[in-house]
């Protein structure tokens, strides 16, 4: 039986050296195939933490507001998949946070496609609050963090009040009253279901850091309710006009808050006086 053919180049190579060469060749093949390439995911893991906190920048005193945290990236997220821990810590700061708070104050992000709700309770002091959220992304010993902040301006709001009246024969399901300022939609008020021959006290609060000098008009509309509920005397649209004088040159937050508070109170008083005068005229 003939001896097996041997590569002439290998005849002069010692057995140990030949084995080492074969091992090195095998390692090269594995590297080409990507087997054991532990560093491959590093590019994905090195992505920075990204995200934001969204919500209203101007809010009225004594309000409850929801802000939304979105965050992803860092070592905990590989190719869009959460493989580690993505956690957050929340802090609410300001000159005087009495009556103001946020919940939750910490937690874990387990859903990369949906936001985390941060519920902020606003106290009764006009000021600027800062909502800070520290997000940390961790996988094994690798960790990176980023802070997202939102400035919340707390003001005394303009307040509109009205009384809704249902007819004597039928009630209404829950509905919304549309609110306009100078002809532009600015929000709505949700009213619960009302029974027949009943009344409901509606309140709408408009938060702003200041309106331009001059006359402005709030309008509340019930046109979508087809006469089943009115503002009294059969009115389906209620408009109130008020006047805002020019502000001082130094328009700081505290001055603006004082102006809004004063003219908000004046506006409410004026509408009540007007109502009395209309009643006297009818007499």
C-alpha positions in Angstrom: 0.0 0.0 0.0 1.5 3.4 -1.0 2.3 6.0 1.6 -0.1 9.0 1.7 1.1 12.0 -0.2 2.7 14.7 2.0 3.0 18.3 1.0 6.7 18.8 0.1 6.7 22.1 2.1 5.6 20.2 5.2 8.3 17.5 5.1 10.9 19.8 6.6 8.6 21.2 9.3 8.8 19.7 12.8 5.5 18.1 14.1 5.0 20.7 16.8 5.5 23.6 14.4 3.1 22.0 12.0 0.4 21.6 14.7 0.8 25.3 15.7 0.4 26.3 12.1 -2.8 24.4 11.8 -4.2 26.0 14.9 -3.4 29.5 13.7 -5.0 28.7 10.4 -8.1 27.4 12.1 -8.2 30.6 14.3 -8.1 32.7 11.1 -11.0 30.8 9.6 -13.1 31.3 12.8 -12.3 35.0 12.8 -13.4 35.3 9.2 -16.6 33.5 10.1 -17.2 35.9 13.0 -17.2 33.1 15.6 -16.0 34.3 19.0 -15.8 37.9 17.8 -16.8 39.3 21.2 -16.0 42.9 20.2 -18.6 42.9 17.4 -21.5 44.4 19.4 -19.3 47.1 20.8 -20.3 49.6 18.1 -24.0 49.3 19.1 -23.3 49.5 22.8 -21.3 52.7 22.4 -24.3 54.7 21.2 -25.0 57.5 23.6 -28.2 57.8 25.7 -30.8 59.8 23.8 -34.3 61.0 24.6 -36.4 63.9 25.9 -39.0 65.1 28.4 -42.0 66.7 26.9 -45.0 68.6 28.3 -46.4 72.1 28.8 -43.9 74.9 29.6 -46.4 77.2 31.2 -48.9 75.9 33.8 -51.3 77.5 36.3 -51.0 77.3 40.0 -52.7 74.3 41.8 -52.7 72.1 38.7 -51.8 68.5 37.9 -49.7 68.1 34.8 -48.3 65.0 33.0 -44.8 65.1 31.4 -43.5 62.3 29.2 -40.0 60.7 29.4 -38.6 59.0 26.3 -35.1 57.5 26.5 -33.0 54.8 24.8 -29.4 54.0 23.9 -26.3 53.4 25.9 -24.8 49.9 26.8 -28.3 48.6 27.8 -29.7 48.9 24.2 -28.2 46.9 21.4 -29.7 47.3 17.9 -32.9 48.6 19.3 -33.3 45.8 21.8 -33.1 46.3 25.6 -30.5 43.8 26.9 -29.5 45.6 30.1 -31.0 48.1 32.6 -32.3 51.5 31.7 -33.2 53.4 34.8 -34.2 57.0 35.7 -34.3 59.3 38.7 -36.5 62.4 38.8 -36.1 65.7 40.7 -38.3 68.8 40.9 -36.5 71.9 42.1 -37.3 75.6 42.5 -37.1 78.6 44.8 -40.0 77.2 46.9 -41.4 73.8 46.1 -44.0 73.8 48.9 -47.1 72.0 47.5 -45.2 70.9 44.4 -44.1 67.3 43.8 -43.5 64.6 41.1 -44.3 60.9 41.0 -42.7 58.5 40.4 -39.3 59.8 41.5 -37.4 56.8 40.0 -38.0 53.6 38.1 -37.0 51.4 35.1 -37.7 51.8 31.5 -38.9 48.5 30.0 -40.7 49.7 26.9 -38.5 51.6 24.4 -41.5 52.4 22.1 -43.7 54.2 24.7 -43.1 57.1 27.2 -42.9 57.0 30.9 -45.6 59.3 32.6 -44.3 61.7 35.1 -47.1 63.3 37.1 -46.3 66.7 38.5 -48.4 68.4 41.1 -48.1 72.2 41.0 -48.4 74.3 44.2 -49.8 77.7 44.7 -46.6 79.8 44.2 -45.9 81.5 40.8 -42.3 80.7 40.0 -40.0 78.7 37.7 -39.6 75.0 38.5 -37.0 72.7 36.9 -37.9 69.1 36.2 -34.7 67.1 35.9 -34.5 63.4 34.8 -31.2 61.4 35.1 -31.3 58.4 32.8 -28.6 55.7 33.3 -28.0 52.8 30.8 -26.1 49.8 32.2 -24.9 46.5 30.9 -22.7 44.4 33.2 -19.8 46.8 34.2 -20.5 49.3 31.4 -22.6 52.4 32.3 -23.4 55.8 30.9 -25.8 58.5 32.0 -27.5 61.6 30.6 -29.8 64.3 32.2 -32.9 65.8 30.5 -34.5 69.0 31.9 -37.6 71.0 31.4 -38.3 74.5 32.8 -41.9 74.9 34.0 -43.2 78.5 34.4 -46.0 78.5 37.0 -48.4 81.5 36.7 -51.7 82.8 38.0 -54.2 81.9 35.2 -57.0 83.8 33.7 -60.2 82.1 34.8 -63.5 81.8 33.0 -66.5 80.5 34.8 -70.0 79.7 33.4 -73.1 77.8 34.4 -74.5 75.1 32.1 -78.2 74.3 32.1 -79.8 71.2 30.7 -83.4 71.1 29.3 -86.3 69.7 31.3 -86.9 66.6 29.3 -83.5 65.0 28.5 -80.0 64.8 29.9 -76.7 64.6 28.0 -73.7 62.3 27.9 -70.2 63.5 28.7 -69.1 66.2 26.3 -66.5 68.9 25.7 -66.9 72.7 25.7 -64.6 74.3 23.2 -62.7 77.4 24.3 -61.4 80.2 22.0 -59.2 83.2 22.6 -59.6 86.0 20.1 -61.1 83.5 17.6 -58.3 80.9 18.0 -59.0 77.5 19.7 -56.9 77.2 22.9 -58.5 74.2 24.6 -61.6 72.6 25.9 -63.3 71.6 29.2 -64.6 68.1 29.7 -68.1 68.0 31.2 -69.5 64.8 32.8 -72.9 63.4 31.9 -75.7 65.6 33.1 -79.3 64.6 33.9 -82.3 66.5 32.7 -83.2 69.9 34.4 -79.8 70.2 36.1 -77.0 72.7 36.2 -73.2 72.4 36.1 -70.5 75.0 37.1 -67.8 75.1 34.4 -64.4 76.5 35.0 -61.6 77.0 32.5 -58.1 78.3 33.5 -55.8 79.8 30.8 -52.1 79.9 31.7 -49.9 82.4 29.9 -46.9 84.5 30.7 -48.7 87.6 29.4 -51.2 88.8 26.8 -50.6 91.7 24.5 -52.0 95.1 25.6 -55.5 95.7 24.4 -58.9 94.0 24.3 -59.2 90.2 24.2 -62.2 87.9 24.1 -62.7 84.4 25.5 -65.5 82.4 23.7 -67.0 79.2 25.0 -69.0 77.2 22.5 -71.8 74.5 22.9 -72.7 74.4 19.2 -71.9 70.7 19.0 -74.6 69.9 21.7 -77.5 70.9 19.5 -79.4 72.8 22.2 -79.5 70.0 24.7 -77.4 72.1 27.1 -77.0 75.9 27.1 -75.4 78.7 29.1 -78.8 80.0 30.2 -81.3 82.0 28.4 -80.8 79.5 25.6 -77.3 80.7 24.6 -75.0 78.2 23.0 -72.1 80.6 22.6 -70.8 82.7 25.5 -68.2 85.5 24.9 -66.5 87.7 27.4 -64.3 90.7 26.4 -61.7 92.1 28.8 -58.9 94.7 28.5 -55.1 94.2 29.2 -53.1 97.4 29.8 -49.5 97.7 28.7 -47.0 96.0 31.1 -43.9 97.7 32.7 -40.6 97.7 30.8 -39.0 95.2 33.2 -41.2 92.2 32.4 -39.8 89.7 34.8 -41.6 86.5 35.8 -42.7 88.0 39.2 -44.1 91.1 37.6 -45.9 89.1 34.9 -47.3 86.8 37.6 -48.6 89.8 39.5 -50.1 91.4 36.4 -51.9 88.1 35.4 -53.2 87.6 38.9 -54.5 91.2 39.2 -56.2 91.3 35.9 -57.4 87.8 36.2 -59.2 88.8 39.4 -60.4 92.1 37.7 -61.7 90.1 34.8 -63.8 87.8 37.0 -65.1 90.7 39.0 -66.0 92.6 35.8 -68.0 89.7 34.4 -69.9 89.4 37.7 -70.7 93.1 37.7 -71.8 92.9 34.0 -74.1 90.0 34.9 -75.7 92.0 37.7 -76.1 95.0 35.4 -77.8 92.8 32.8 -80.1 91.4 35.4 -81.0 94.9 36.6 -81.6 96.0 33.0 -84.1 93.1 32.6 -86.0 94.3 35.7 
